[in-house]
Amino acid sequence: MRFPLHLLAAPLTAFVLAFPVTTWAQRVPLPPKDVRLDQLARDTQRTDIGDDTLELVWLIPQRYWEASAAQQPSLSDEDRKQFLSQLDGYLLFATVRGKVGIAGIDQFASAEAVRDGLRIVDAAGTSHAPLAPEQVPAPLKNLLSVLRPVMANMIGPMGDNMHFVVFASRDAKGRPVFDPLSEGRIQVITSRRAYPFRTPLGSVLPPRLDASTGESFPGDYHYNPYTGGALKDAAQPR
């Protein structure tokens, strides 16, 4: 089974911050085939530039992989199932850190340096440490080993120095550590700073409409930010 991993790397070419959002109770998500991968990547990435250092963090939920697989017509149902099974039960995190100089970004941090102090604090306030490398199953290790050269080919030295870290996707009580559909707020904490993520993510929800103006907004918006008018769900094709 061959999965076109370049689609994972493509959204990394744009390092943008997510829009401020308004949250509410869990809603029906978009089908995976309709999720915009670039928007989902934007919602789950954060960047920081300070003290001549750039740090990118990317929290990659299972829904990203589901959308990626669903949007590959060349994959059979069995291939999709096999690919997703390698990621079941795990939450992937990608990061790169480097010094910003006259010639660009260099002096990249090692895998050990970016793992140092790394934590995810979930919506309930519980702190989660990454799995030790020996706890990561062999099939997932093999997948991650392929991603690095793909990243290098797509975005150069930053991709070649991107490190993937694996977390358990659920806590001790079986609750998701990062649920893109539930209302809440989590943080990724690195040795440099804390990065907040608020859910639900607009990129996995149907867009919302202002019936008065005809404007469309991301799925996590409750009101028109310009007029204050209430929004409603857009009709979805059957």
C-alpha positions in Angstrom: 0.0 0.0 0.0 1.4 3.3 -1.1 0.1 6.6 0.4 0.9 9.9 -1.3 2.6 11.5 1.6 3.3 14.7 -0.3 -0.2 15.8 0.6 0.8 15.9 4.2 3.7 18.2 3.5 1.9 20.6 1.2 0.0 22.6 3.9 3.3 23.3 5.7 4.3 25.8 3.0 2.0 28.4 4.6 2.7 29.2 8.2 -0.4 31.1 9.4 -2.2 31.5 12.6 -5.8 30.5 13.1 -8.6 33.1 13.3 -10.1 33.9 16.7 -13.2 31.7 17.1 -16.4 31.3 19.1 -17.2 27.9 20.4 -20.3 25.9 21.3 -21.6 22.4 21.7 -20.4 19.6 19.3 -21.9 19.8 15.9 -22.1 17.4 12.9 -18.7 17.6 11.1 -18.0 17.8 7.4 -17.5 14.5 5.6 -13.8 13.7 5.3 -13.9 14.1 1.5 -15.1 17.7 1.9 -12.5 18.9 4.5 -10.0 21.5 3.1 -6.7 20.1 4.2 -5.0 23.5 3.9 -7.5 25.0 6.3 -7.3 22.1 8.7 -3.5 22.5 8.7 -3.8 26.2 9.4 -6.2 25.6 12.3 -3.7 23.1 13.9 -0.4 24.9 13.3 1.2 27.7 15.3 4.4 29.6 14.8 6.6 31.8 17.0 9.5 33.9 16.1 11.5 35.4 19.0 15.1 35.8 20.1 16.2 35.0 16.5 14.5 31.6 16.7 11.6 30.3 14.7 9.5 27.5 16.1 6.6 25.8 14.2 4.3 23.3 16.0 1.6 21.2 14.3 -0.9 19.1 16.2 -2.2 16.6 13.7 -5.5 15.0 14.7 -6.8 11.7 13.3 -9.4 13.7 11.3 -6.6 15.1 9.2 -5.4 11.6 8.2 -9.0 10.5 7.5 -9.5 13.5 5.2 -6.2 12.9 3.5 -7.1 9.3 2.8 -10.6 10.0 1.7 -9.4 12.5 -0.9 -7.1 10.0 -2.7 -9.2 8.4 -5.4 -6.4 6.1 -6.3 -6.6 4.4 -2.9 -8.8 1.4 -2.4 -11.0 1.1 0.7 -8.6 -1.6 2.0 -5.6 0.7 1.5 -7.4 3.5 3.4 -8.3 1.2 6.2 -4.7 -0.2 6.4 -3.2 3.3 6.4 -5.5 4.7 9.1 -5.1 1.6 11.3 -1.4 2.5 11.7 -2.5 5.8 13.3 -5.4 4.5 15.4 -4.9 5.3 19.0 -2.1 7.9 18.4 -1.9 11.6 18.2 0.9 12.9 16.0 2.8 16.2 16.7 5.3 17.7 14.3 7.7 20.5 15.1 10.8 22.3 13.8 12.9 24.9 15.5 15.8 26.9 14.0 17.8 30.1 14.3 16.9 32.9 11.9 20.0 34.4 10.4 21.0 36.4 7.3 21.2 33.3 5.2 17.8 32.1 6.3 16.9 29.5 9.0 19.7 27.2 10.2 21.1 25.7 13.4 18.1 23.4 13.8 17.2 21.8 17.1 17.7 18.1 17.6 14.9 15.6 18.3 16.0 15.4 21.9 15.9 19.2 22.3 12.4 19.6 20.9 11.1 16.7 23.1 12.5 18.3 26.2 9.7 19.6 28.4 7.1 18.9 25.6 3.6 18.5 27.0 0.0 18.6 25.8 -2.5 20.0 28.4 -6.0 18.9 27.5 -9.3 20.6 28.0 -9.7 19.1 31.5 -6.3 20.4 32.5 -4.5 17.1 32.4 -0.9 17.1 31.2 0.3 14.5 28.7 3.9 13.6 27.9 4.9 12.1 24.6 5.4 8.4 24.2 9.0 7.2 24.6 10.5 6.1 21.2 10.5 2.5 22.3 6.7 2.7 22.9 5.9 3.6 19.3 4.9 0.5 17.3 7.1 -0.5 14.4 4.5 0.2 11.6 4.1 3.8 12.9 7.8 4.2 13.2 8.2 3.1 9.5 5.6 5.6 8.4 7.3 8.4 10.2 10.7 7.5 8.8 9.2 8.0 5.3 7.8 11.4 6.2 11.1 13.2 6.8 12.5 12.8 3.3 9.1 13.8 1.9 9.2 16.9 3.9 12.8 17.7 2.9 11.8 17.3 -0.8 8.8 19.6 -0.3 10.1 22.4 1.9 13.9 21.9 2.0 16.0 22.2 5.2 13.0 22.9 7.4 11.4 19.7 6.3 14.6 17.7 6.7 14.8 19.0 10.3 11.2 18.5 11.3 10.7 16.0 14.1 7.6 13.9 14.7 6.5 13.1 18.2 3.8 10.6 19.2 1.3 10.9 22.0 -1.5 8.6 23.0 -4.7 9.9 21.5 -6.8 9.2 24.6 -6.4 9.7 28.3 -6.6 7.0 31.0 -10.4 7.3 31.0 -10.7 6.9 27.3 -11.4 10.6 26.5 -9.7 12.2 23.5 -6.7 14.3 24.3 -7.5 16.6 21.3 -11.1 16.5 20.0 -11.5 18.9 17.0 -15.3 18.8 17.4 -15.8 19.4 21.2 -15.9 22.8 22.8 -12.7 23.4 24.8 -9.2 24.8 24.9 -5.9 22.8 25.0 -2.3 23.9 25.0 0.9 22.5 23.5 3.8 23.4 25.8 7.4 23.4 24.5 10.6 24.5 26.2 10.0 27.9 24.6 6.4 28.8 25.2 2.7 27.6 25.4 0.6 27.4 22.2 -3.2 27.5 22.7 -5.7 25.7 20.5 -9.4 26.3 20.8 -12.0 23.8 19.6 -14.1 23.1 17.7 -12.1 23.7 14.6 -13.9 25.6 11.9 -12.2 23.6 9.2 -13.9 20.4 10.1 -17.4 21.9 10.4 -19.8 23.1 7.6 -19.6 26.8 6.9 -22.1 29.2 8.6 -24.1 31.8 6.7 -25.5 35.2 7.6 -29.0 35.2 6.0 -29.1 39.0 6.0 -25.9 39.6 4.2 -25.3 36.3 2.3 -21.8 36.1 3.8 -20.2 32.8 4.6 -17.9 32.3 7.7 -15.9 29.4 9.1 -17.9 26.7 10.8 -16.8 27.7 14.3 -18.3 31.2 14.1 -21.5 31.9 15.9 -22.0 35.5 14.9 -21.0 37.7 11.9 -17.9 39.5 13.3 -18.8 42.6 11.3 -22.5 43.0 12.0 -23.1 40.9 15.1 -25.8 39.0 13.2 -26.5 35.4 14.2 -25.3 32.7 11.7 -26.9 29.5 10.7 -25.5 26.3 9.2 -25.2 26.3 5.4 -27.2 23.7 3.5 -24.9 20.8 2.6 -25.2 18.8 -0.6 -26.6 15.3 -0.3 
